[in-house]
Amino acid sequence: MRGLFAVLQATLAAVASAAATDNSAADKCPGYKASNVKTSDHGLTADLKLAGKACNVFSKDIEHLKLVVTYDTRERIHVQIVDAGEQVYQVPESVFPRPPSGGADRRSSALTFNYTSSPFSFAVSRAETGEVLFDSSAAPLVFESQYLRLRTRLPSSPNLYGLGEHTDSLRLPTTGYTRTLWNLDNPGVGQNQNLYGSHPVYYDHRAGGGGGGGGGGTHGVFLLNSNGMDIKIDRNADGQYLEYNTIGGIFDFYFLAGPSPIDVSKQYAQVAGLPALAPYSGLGFHNCRWGYATIDEVAEVVANYSAAKIPLETMWTDIDYMEGRAVFSLDPKNFPLDKVRSFVKGLHDNGQKYVVMVDPAVAAKDYAPFHRGVDSHAFMMFKGDVYRGVVWPGPAAYPDWFATNTTSYWNNEFAQFFSPETGVDIDYLWIDMNEPSNFCEFPCDNPHRRRELGPSQQQQQVMPDNSTLHKGLPGRNLLFPQYRIDNHDGGLPNKTARPDLIHANGLTLYDTHNLYGTMMSSFSRAAMVARRPTRRPLVITRSTFAGAGAHVGHWLGDNVSTWAHYLWSVRGMLAFASLFQVPVVGSDVCGFGGDTTETLCARWAMLGAFQPFYRNHNALGQAAQEFYRWPSVARAARKAIGIRYRLLDYFYTALRAQSVAGTPCLNPMFFLYPDDAATHGLDAQFFYGPALLVAPVVGGENSTEARFYLPRDTFYDFYTHERVRGEGRTVTRPDQKLDDLPLFLRGGTVVPLRARSAMTTAEVREQDFELLVALDDAGTAEGSLYLDDGESEDQHGETTLIDFRYKNGVLTGKGTFGYVTSNVISKVTVLGGGGGGGGKRMSAANATSSSSIDVKQALSGDFEIHVAKLMG
């Protein structure tokens, strides 16, 4: 939502330093020696023993380890290095379900695992070419109770992507660069800082064998570890390297063979979980603001959008609706229940939706949600009492997602407060502050004026079930480990719940901190499903971990109304949708903090229409920025939303493809042109799906020029249908008005769109379809269209998926036709090739034209349309 704008000036705790820790002493550690190696068709195991005197550089070396290697699929190898007693914490299966393991034969694998016994190191290579993708011989392996270090060699000048969340360039810097993963409430989402999410996966792209090892291609490396960590990318006398430095957990690697970037993304989805499909209506335009003081003001905004003829699908309300900013409560004066219910009914009657904010922290005061949580033992505990941090309502308790009764407690609060019959009948959900955030500086004075214990008196870990398996080693410093990760706000306890809290199952928040937001996400999605079992929920969260996309979407946090943040929004959504498998993603359009300008808001209104999640949102105390505030912005919004709504089914089809196969709905340029080196660093333009190239104006306040790169390929201007031949160079388009945004269709694609836009997505669904057939140089094209009711959790097989093919002047549609619709294809427009293509190669003379035919093709079964003949 807003992060800590209200307390941004608060001084950080005196304890801890944000300076990066010098870990050079680890280079002198002895490493390990492998023995008792056992191989099978599906992998190998080995014992690892410390190869010399313990160095104990940051904590106690663990003398005995185990190596477990399994060939999971032809394209995936799973490599684990764990303590022999398996006491060290591992990410729970309940939070991150593991994919099936050990099902492939190593002899048919695309990847090969090799090792050196002493000192132990391992390498993963491509089986076909021998190209080494990962080589841990770059430095001794270190495995201590609170510090793990592993370094891999990299080719010179690598193309690396991922390791988020961050606002840095999509292609990561390779010299003196550190990515810190420790989920942080970080207003302003600055660069070179840890932010709200942790996604320890990177893509290494070596197009054309550029890595020096032959073969080339893209591979992925995912480290399943939720502890705080620094990942360093740098070079030394031995060459380029990437180095993991984590303060706990194990080495739990998944190596993904690719070989294309899209292949890696799809393979990662099989590990992290396929993303949840958003409801069709969730793709509409959303509006929110922190600072709508009354329900009447909220209603006025809705009316103003209508008067301005700007389609508004969903209205949101921030913490303003709460009584004393306490979750599961309504301000009786400014948001009385009867008026809120009347307002929501009016939205629903008009085909619109409503969303409110829910934070995890429950006000620790005399009200029913807190008492029920205490009675259910649903909150984090500290020294025998409910732990209290300080968030928006003041003292607040944090749900313990590992406690036995938390599911029933959370479901009940949703069922009561969001009851369609008696409560606030929301349609979707917004969750926030779930890093978890805490305004109270460590060690924090709690509401009872009881001074909480400092570092020397931290809570001792207990094991309620008498089991130590994967729970974490005892005796650790859970507040200030000797290795200090480069957390933007200093020590681990700063601005969050103290990490020495112990969950009901014996796990420590030190180990699970980065999981907290994702656990809230899965619990909240389940609560929404329990409330409306037949409806597909849309949940938007701030804090995420790997696999979050299986439950929720994400907005990119508390950005600022600047041109830099406008550009960074593209980087962020590409990272989440393409690399992290969280496809429903978007920024706060026009910016959250600070005052936007008319120009910036108009440009962002255009760009935001091509984010999967499209919401205008800004902060209390900032200048209002609803799209109707300026005539130029209103024009841009009407145009942008009009295009978006006509393309909603194309967007929805792309999201559905990602939900069933992991195929990214958004593509960085190098995903579709992996062998074009000029695309590898591009992060200001992108493809929505396989066909639509989006190239926003990014030059700043006074820029009227669009500059973008067109690979060597055939493209068509989305607006004029003119053929534009890409020559592998940057193209400049001058005179771009505030409602201009260059869009291109890639040759060889078929794009379905609605015949016209509408004021709501429900009205959009009433419109017939048109097809844009953008021919490649051979006169062919292909695409798809997915249809369902847009809302149901279970479609019961009543879905339609049509694959379109165009060749030799004939358009075919084949597939499954389970969704009954009265909509038809009313027009087919062929771009390029003159009168219908006919399969001839295009020449300069005939390549710029487009031709249309009116048809009335039902979407109830396979069909052929002889376009060339109908065009004469």
Salt bridges, closest charged atoms under 4 A:
ASP27 OD1 - ARG149 NH1 3.07
ASP27 OD1 - ARG151 NH2 3.30
ASP41 OD1 - ARG107 NH2 3.35
GLU63 OE2 - HIS64 NE2 3.94
ASP72 OD2 - ARG76 NE 3.11
GLU86 OE2 - LYS66 NZ 2.77
GLU86 OE1 - HIS470 NE2 2.69
ASP105 OD2 - ARG107 NH2 2.81
GLU131 OE1 - ARG126 NE 3.71
GLU131 OE2 - ARG206 NH1 3.36
ASP135 OD2 - ARG153 NE 3.37
GLU165 OE2 - HIS554 NE2 2.98
ASP168 OD2 - ARG179 NH1 3.85
ASP185 OD2 - ARG542 NH2 3.56
ASP204 OD2 - ARG206 NH2 2.96
ASP204 OD2 - HIS219 NE2 3.72
GLU243 OE1 - ARG149 NH1 3.39
GLU243 OE1 - ARG151 NH2 2.65
ASP252 OD1 - HIS78 NE2 2.50
ASP296 OD1 - LYS339 NZ 2.87
GLU313 OE2 - LYS353 NZ 3.34
ASP318 OD1 - ARG2 NH2 2.06
ASP318 OD2 - HIS617 NE2 3.72
ASP349 OD2 - LYS345 NZ 2.87
ASP366 OD1 - HIS371 NE2 2.56
ASP385 OD2 - ARG388 NH1 3.37
ASP385 OD2 - ARG450 NH1 3.46
ASP400 OD1 - HIS503 ND1 2.75
GLU413 OE2 - ARG372 NE 2.65
ASP425 OD2 - HIS348 ND1 3.94
ASP425 OD1 - ARG531 NH2 2.83
ASP427 OD2 - HIS348 NE2 2.74
ASP427 OD1 - ARG532 NH1 3.58
ASP432 OD2 - ARG2 NH1 3.54
ASP432 OD1 - ARG542 NE 3.15
GLU435 OE1 - ARG542 NH2 2.75
ASP445 OD2 - ARG449 NH2 3.31
ASP445 OD1 - ARG451 NH1 3.95
GLU452 OE1 - ARG498 NH1 3.42
ASP465 OD2 - LYS471 NZ 3.20
ASP489 OD2 - LYS495 NZ 3.20
ASP500 OD1 - ARG498 NE 2.67
ASP511 OD2 - ARG476 NH2 2.93
ASP558 OD2 - ARG542 NH1 3.40
ASP588 OD1 - ARG615 NH2 2.83
GLU626 OE1 - ARG629 NE 2.77
ASP649 OD1 - ARG754 NE 2.60
ASP683 OD2 - ARG571 NE 3.09
ASP717 OD2 - ARG733 NH1 2.71
GLU727 OE1 - ARG712 NH1 3.61
ASP740 OD1 - LYS639 NZ 3.38
ASP740 OD2 - LYS737 NZ 3.55
GLU770 OE1 - ARG646 NH2 3.20
ASP777 OD1 - ARG723 NH2 3.49
ASP777 OD2 - ARG725 NH1 2.98
GLU782 OE1 - ARG805 NE 3.64
ASP788 OD2 - ARG536 NH2 3.35
GLU791 OE1 - ARG535 NH2 3.95
ASP794 OD2 - HIS796 ND1 3.66
GLU864 OE1 - HIS866 NE2 3.45
